[in-house]
Amino acid sequence: MQLIPKLEIKSLSSMITFLNEEKVGRVASIDVQGYPQIIPMNFVYVKNDSIDTQTGNNNIGAIYMHSHPFGEKIENIKRNSKVGFEVDSYVCFLPSYYFHPTDASQADTLYVSVVIKGNASIVQDSVEKAKALNALMKKYQKEGGYESLTSKMGSVKGVTVLKIVPDQIRGKYKIGQHWIPRYRLKMARNIVQREGEDNAKRILKIMGIEIMDNGELRVTKEPII
């Protein structure tokens, strides 16, 4: 995957943080006819210092997903372990008239995305399964209200957990980092006018811009991931 350097996320830790802030990922496996099958999944990214993924010299970590034990996705992975995994966050649509009065081809989008290529497998070890399921619970049920799972529980032994060990992780983002601050403020004013102040606050925070009490806009940081 060829990326423009200014749009590439170069920090692995930033990509992992992004992955675990997002709720849905999409896993692509290859079906029996050679077509990609894409399925949305809950997931958690766990570094090797948290779970022994038994990947030798691989220091990247792994994606874990709770899965139904049967289905096309499972059969695809048993037949061909090579998969793709993608997570994205839509930030804001930029209409064409922000850039040109009539040229529709100028429309654009602000976004963040991470794409993984790797190998998937069904986790067999109950200790690893329990740790992966606990990591999923910690991500999705932050308020608690449950007891940690253990490897000896029948429910853990009976559940299916998928693991993706990445061969490649690439990240791409466009949140205004390619604009000089003055132009970024110009775009921010357009966003406030189109989206309304309440929705614009979320978008502009990602862009490193703050709406002050008097309504003026101020650059607070460079939007670098």
N, C-alpha and C positions, 0 to 999 in steps of 0.2 A: 504494500500500500504506500503510494507516494504522497507525502504531505508537504505543504508549503511550510517552511521552518517557523514563520511567525504564527502559524495556526496550530502548531503541534504542541501537545502537552509533553514536556520532556521529563517531568518528575514522576517516578513510579509511585512514590508515596502520595502524591496529589491524585493520581489515577485511582489508587486504592481507596483513598478517602472519598472521592466522588462515587465510586462503585457502591460503597456501603452507606452512602446517603440516599441513593436511589432505591426505589422499591421493586421495580420490575426490570428483569433482563430477558433477552431473547436468545434462545439456543437454537442453532441451526445444525441439523444432522442430515445425512444423505440417505434417501429412501432406496428401496430395492430397484427402482427404475432410474436412479441417478439424479433425481430432483432433490433440491434442498427442502427440508421441512423445517419451518420456523415456529417455535412455541414460546409464548411468554411464560416466565417462571419467577417465583420468589427465589431469592438467592442470598448468599453471604460470601464475601471474599475473606479468606482467612490466611494470614501469613504463616510461614513455617514455624515461627517461634511460638505459635499458639496451638497448632495441630501438627503432629508427626504425619506428614503426607507420604513419607517413604519415597521421596522423589530424588534421592541421591544428592547431586550437586545443585539441584534446582532450588534457588533461594527466593523464587517469586511467590510461592504459595499456591492456593487453589480456590476455585469456585465450588461451593457446595449447594445442592438443591435437594429438597424433599420431593419425591416423585411417586406417582402411582406405579405399582410394580409391573404392570403390563401395558402394552400399547406400542404404537408404531415407533415412537421416539426411542423406547428401550430396545426394540428389535434393531433399529438403525444403528445404535451405538454398539450393540453386540457384534454387528456385522462389520462396522467401520467406525473406529474410535475417533477419527478426525472430525472435529466440530468447530463451529464458529460461535462466538458469544458476543452480544452487543448490548450496550446500555447507553441511553441518550437522555438528555434533558432539553426540552424546548424552552427557550428563554423568551423570544419575542419575534414576531413577524415585522419586517420593515417594508412598508409599501413602496412601490416604485416612485411615487411622487416625492418621497424624501430626497431622491437623488436626481430626478429628471421630471419635467412637467408632463411628458406624454409617453415616454419609453417604458413599456411594461417589463422589458427584460432586465431592468435595473432593480427589481424587487429582490429582497434578500431576507435572511433569517439569522438571528443570534441563537447559539446553541452550544452544548457541550456533549461530546460523545467519546466512548471508549470501545474499541473493538479488540477481541481476543481470538487468536487461533490456537488450538490446543488439542489435547486428547482427553476423551471422556471415558469414565469407567463407573461401574457399580461398586460402591464401597461394601466390602465384605466384613471388615474388622469391626466388631461391636463397640470397641473403645473409641475408634475414630468416628463411627456413626453417632455415638452419644455426644461427643464433643462438637461435631458438626451441627447436630440438632440443637444443642444448647446455644451455639453461636447464632443460629437462625432465630431462636427465641429471644436472645439478647437484642438482636437487631430490630425485630418486629414487635416485640412486647416489652418495651423499655420500662413500662410501669411495674413490671414484676407480676405477682399474683400466681406464681407457679413454683413447683419444686424442680430442681435440676434433674435431668434424665441421667440414668446410669447405664453402663454397658450390660448389666445383668437383667434389666427389665425386658419382659417379653415383647412389649410394644416397640422397643428399640431394635431387638433382633428381627422383628417381623417387618419393619418399615424399610422402604427403599430410599437410599441416599445416592445421588449422583455426584461425581467429582469431575471437574475439569482442571487439568494441569496445563497452564499456558505454555506454549512455545513462543508466542509473540503477543505483546500487549502494546497497542498504539492508541494514543489519545489525540483528539482534535477539538478545537474550540474556537468560537468567534463571539466575543463578548465586548468588542470595542477596542481590544488591545492593538489592533492594526490601524487605529485612528490617532492623530495627534490630539492632545487634551481639548483644544479649542473646538475641533470638529466633533469630538465626542460629546461635548456640551451642547452643540447645535443639534445633534441627533437626539440627545436626551430631552431637549425641549420639545422636539417633534413627538417623541414617545409620550411625554406627559399630556400633550394636547390630544393625541389620539386615544390613549389608553385610560386617561383619567388618573388623578394623583394617587389614589389608593393602590391601584394595580401597578402604576409606574414605579412606586417606591421599591417594590420587590425587584423589578427589572433593573432599575438604576443601581441598587445596592450591588447586584452582580457585576455591573459595569464600573463599580468604584465611584459612584456619584451619589451625593446626598441632596435631598430636598430640604432646605433650611426653613425655619419658621416663617420667614418673610416671603417664602415662595421661590427664592433664588436657588440656583443649582451650584454645587461646589464639588470639585474633584477631590476625593478623599484618599484614593490609592490608585495605583496602576493595576488594571485587571489582568494580572498574570497568574496563570495556573501552573 
